Amino acid sequence: MSLYAGRLRAKEWEVRPITIDVARSLVESHHYARGASNTRIATHGLFRVGDHFDHQAQGVAWWLPPTKPAALASHPDDWQGVLSLSRLVVAPGVPKNACTFLLSRSMRLISRDRWPCLITYADSWRGHTGGIYRAAGWRFMGETKPERVYTLNGRMIARKAGARTRTHSEMIAMGCVLEGAFAKLKFMHTAARS
Protein backbone atom coordinates (compact mmCIF):
# COMPACT_ATOMS: atom_id res chain seq x y z
CA MET A 1 0.00 0.00 0.00
CA SER A 2 1.31 3.42 -0.97
CA LEU A 3 2.34 5.94 1.68
CA TYR A 4 0.05 8.43 -0.08
CA ALA A 5 -3.02 6.20 -0.30
CA GLY A 6 -6.13 7.94 0.95
CA ARG A 7 -4.53 11.38 0.89
CA LEU A 8 -6.14 14.47 -0.59
CA ARG A 9 -5.12 15.20 -4.18
CA ALA A 10 -4.78 18.98 -4.56
CA LYS A 11 -6.09 19.04 -8.13
CA GLU A 12 -9.39 17.55 -6.93
CA TRP A 13 -10.07 20.07 -4.14
CA GLU A 14 -10.31 23.84 -3.69
CA VAL A 15 -10.84 26.40 -0.93
CA ARG A 16 -13.04 29.48 -1.30
CA PRO A 17 -15.12 31.87 0.85
CA ILE A 18 -18.43 30.62 2.26
CA THR A 19 -21.25 32.24 4.19
CA ILE A 20 -21.16 32.41 7.96
CA ASP A 21 -24.37 30.33 8.13
CA VAL A 22 -22.84 27.41 6.21
CA ALA A 23 -19.63 27.73 8.24
CA ARG A 24 -21.61 27.61 11.49
CA SER A 25 -23.53 24.54 10.33
CA LEU A 26 -20.25 22.71 9.64
CA VAL A 27 -18.86 23.67 13.05
CA GLU A 28 -22.04 22.65 14.86
CA SER A 29 -22.07 19.30 13.04
CA HIS A 30 -18.40 18.33 13.08
CA HIS A 31 -16.32 20.40 15.56
CA TYR A 32 -16.04 19.30 19.20
CA ALA A 33 -16.94 22.85 20.37
CA ARG A 34 -20.33 22.57 18.59
CA GLY A 35 -20.47 26.36 18.25
CA ALA A 36 -18.66 29.45 17.01
CA SER A 37 -18.61 33.21 17.24
CA ASN A 38 -21.28 35.43 15.78
CA THR A 39 -18.58 37.36 13.93
CA ARG A 40 -15.83 36.63 11.47
CA ILE A 41 -13.35 38.31 9.20
CA ALA A 42 -13.36 35.31 6.86
CA THR A 43 -14.88 31.85 6.59
CA HIS A 44 -13.37 29.60 3.93
CA GLY A 45 -14.81 26.29 2.83
CA LEU A 46 -13.21 23.11 1.49
CA PHE A 47 -14.84 21.86 -1.73
CA ARG A 48 -14.39 19.13 -4.28
CA VAL A 49 -13.62 20.74 -7.63
CA GLY A 50 -16.96 21.07 -9.43
CA ASP A 51 -19.05 21.59 -6.30
CA HIS A 52 -20.59 25.03 -6.77
CA PHE A 53 -22.88 25.56 -3.79
CA ASP A 54 -21.81 26.63 -0.30
CA HIS A 55 -23.79 23.80 1.32
CA GLN A 56 -21.48 21.32 -0.45
CA ALA A 57 -18.50 22.45 1.67
CA GLN A 58 -16.64 19.62 3.38
CA GLY A 59 -14.75 21.79 5.87
CA VAL A 60 -14.28 25.30 7.16
CA ALA A 61 -11.54 27.64 8.40
CA TRP A 62 -13.02 30.43 10.56
CA TRP A 63 -10.97 33.60 11.14
CA LEU A 64 -11.61 36.52 13.52
CA PRO A 65 -9.57 39.03 15.53
CA PRO A 66 -8.41 37.75 18.92
CA THR A 67 -8.88 39.65 22.18
CA LYS A 68 -6.67 42.73 22.51
CA PRO A 69 -4.48 41.10 25.23
CA ALA A 70 -3.92 38.04 23.00
CA ALA A 71 -3.07 40.28 20.03
CA LEU A 72 -0.68 42.42 22.09
CA ALA A 73 1.05 39.33 23.47
CA SER A 74 1.45 37.93 19.95
CA HIS A 75 2.46 40.94 17.89
CA PRO A 76 2.93 44.05 20.07
CA ASP A 77 4.28 46.25 17.26
CA ASP A 78 1.09 45.78 15.20
CA TRP A 79 -1.50 44.20 17.48
CA GLN A 80 -4.33 45.27 15.14
CA GLY A 81 -2.75 43.14 12.42
CA VAL A 82 -3.36 39.88 14.30
CA LEU A 83 -5.98 37.42 13.06
CA SER A 84 -6.94 34.26 14.89
CA LEU A 85 -7.97 30.92 13.42
CA SER A 86 -10.94 30.26 15.67
CA ARG A 87 -12.26 27.02 14.16
CA LEU A 88 -10.83 24.49 11.73
CA VAL A 89 -12.88 21.43 10.91
CA VAL A 90 -13.47 18.92 8.12
CA ALA A 91 -16.35 16.51 7.69
CA PRO A 92 -15.80 12.80 8.32
CA GLY A 93 -14.67 10.89 5.27
CA VAL A 94 -12.57 13.58 3.60
CA PRO A 95 -9.10 12.41 2.57
CA LYS A 96 -6.11 12.47 4.89
CA ASN A 97 -4.29 15.81 5.15
CA ALA A 98 -7.48 17.76 4.28
CA CYS A 99 -7.09 20.00 7.34
CA THR A 100 -3.58 21.05 6.37
CA PHE A 101 -4.70 21.65 2.78
CA LEU A 102 -7.68 23.72 3.94
CA LEU A 103 -5.53 25.74 6.34
CA SER A 104 -2.79 26.44 3.81
CA ARG A 105 -5.19 27.45 1.06
CA SER A 106 -7.28 29.55 3.46
CA MET A 107 -4.14 31.44 4.51
CA ARG A 108 -3.55 32.34 0.83
CA LEU A 109 -6.97 34.03 0.73
CA ILE A 110 -6.12 36.33 3.64
CA SER A 111 -4.42 39.68 2.98
CA ARG A 112 -1.08 39.29 4.74
CA ASP A 113 -0.48 43.03 4.39
CA ARG A 114 -3.57 43.64 6.52
CA TRP A 115 -3.05 40.57 8.75
CA PRO A 116 0.72 39.97 9.05
CA CYS A 117 0.35 37.79 12.15
CA LEU A 118 -1.89 34.72 12.38
CA ILE A 119 -2.39 32.86 15.66
CA THR A 120 -4.26 29.78 16.76
CA TYR A 121 -4.44 27.37 19.67
CA ALA A 122 -4.56 23.58 19.91
CA ASP A 123 -6.77 22.31 22.73
CA SER A 124 -4.77 19.96 24.93
CA TRP A 125 -7.95 18.85 26.71
CA ARG A 126 -8.96 17.22 23.42
CA GLY A 127 -5.52 15.66 22.97
CA HIS A 128 -4.57 18.00 20.13
CA THR A 129 -0.85 18.55 19.57
CA GLY A 130 -0.88 21.07 16.71
CA GLY A 131 0.46 18.71 14.06
CA ILE A 132 -1.76 20.37 11.45
CA TYR A 133 -0.28 23.79 12.23
CA ARG A 134 3.28 22.51 12.22
CA ALA A 135 2.69 20.86 8.83
CA ALA A 136 1.46 24.21 7.47
CA GLY A 137 4.60 26.04 8.65
CA TRP A 138 3.33 27.57 11.90
CA ARG A 139 5.69 28.03 14.88
CA PHE A 140 4.95 26.61 18.31
CA MET A 141 4.98 29.50 20.79
CA GLY A 142 4.45 27.60 24.05
CA GLU A 143 1.54 26.82 26.34
CA THR A 144 -1.04 29.20 27.73
CA LYS A 145 -1.96 29.33 31.38
CA PRO A 146 -4.49 26.57 32.15
CA GLU A 147 -8.08 27.78 32.06
CA ARG A 148 -11.32 26.12 33.03
CA VAL A 149 -13.26 24.44 30.23
CA TYR A 150 -17.05 24.22 30.49
CA THR A 151 -19.59 22.31 28.40
CA LEU A 152 -23.37 22.36 28.26
CA ASN A 153 -25.17 19.51 26.51
CA GLY A 154 -21.95 18.56 24.72
CA ARG A 155 -21.21 22.09 23.51
CA MET A 156 -18.30 24.21 24.75
CA ILE A 157 -19.49 27.34 26.55
CA ALA A 158 -17.17 30.32 26.87
CA ARG A 159 -16.91 32.16 30.16
CA LYS A 160 -16.59 35.40 28.22
CA ALA A 161 -19.95 36.88 27.21
CA GLY A 162 -19.37 40.16 25.41
CA ALA A 163 -17.31 42.45 27.62
CA ARG A 164 -18.11 40.39 30.73
CA THR A 165 -16.52 37.20 32.05
CA ARG A 166 -18.86 34.84 33.90
CA THR A 167 -17.80 33.44 37.27
CA HIS A 168 -17.51 29.73 38.00
CA SER A 169 -20.72 29.94 40.07
CA GLU A 170 -22.56 31.55 37.16
CA MET A 171 -21.36 28.84 34.77
CA ILE A 172 -22.53 26.08 37.13
CA ALA A 173 -25.86 27.88 37.67
CA MET A 174 -26.34 27.86 33.88
CA GLY A 175 -26.08 24.06 34.01
CA CYS A 176 -22.54 23.88 32.63
CA VAL A 177 -20.19 21.02 33.48
CA LEU A 178 -16.61 21.85 34.44
CA GLU A 179 -14.40 19.56 32.34
CA GLY A 180 -11.23 20.68 34.13
CA ALA A 181 -8.49 23.27 33.70
CA PHE A 182 -6.33 22.87 30.62
CA ALA A 183 -3.53 24.72 28.85
CA LYS A 184 -3.67 25.40 25.13
CA LEU A 185 -0.76 25.11 22.73
CA LYS A 186 -0.20 28.40 20.93
CA PHE A 187 0.94 28.61 17.31
CA MET A 188 1.85 31.63 15.17
CA HIS A 189 2.47 32.33 11.51
CA THR A 190 3.98 35.67 10.49
CA ALA A 191 4.14 37.04 6.97
CA ALA A 192 7.51 37.57 5.37
CA ARG A 193 8.20 41.29 5.05
CA SER A 194 9.29 42.58 1.65
Phi, psi and omega in degrees: 000136183290146176301332184263005179299136178081002181272154178296135175257117188306325183290347182260357185226157177213162179234133180208163180299146175226165180290156179295328180294317178292319178301314181298319179300318178297316180296313181296329181276325192234349181263142182299335180288334179062016178194169181207174181297163174272358182234166176194155167267319179209145168230123182242135182254154176261126183228149165288141177303130181103343174279123188255341188257142182307321183294352177272000181301141181251005179184168180212143168244124187244120185245136173206161178293143176282179173296157180301316178300321179293321179294316179297320180292333184271320188210071189299333181286339180209063186296337178279359176258019181259131177235138184250133170281107186274321180219140173220120184208146171233152179289153175301145176093352176287157182299160175304155179065015179295323181296316180294320177299311180300313180299311182298317180288325177297318179301326179293336181275351182266135177291111180280348170288317179284322184237076183288342182236122176249137177230158173200171183225139173259130184278108180294333180293343175259004180080014181281140182246352180087017180303324179297317182291318178300318181296334180267008174090016178277153178261138175283127185252359180114185181258148173279169172293138179301139177230153179292140177245128181241146173231157176219115182054041177082000181250136176294137178238123181283144174289331181279127178231095186070231181275355186253145175250123180289147176280167176301315180300320179293322179296316180294320179297331177287349183098008181288154176252130176279116181278340182135184176249128186223145172276158172247153176264122184265137178231148182223146173227120180250144180285144174290132179275138180270000000 
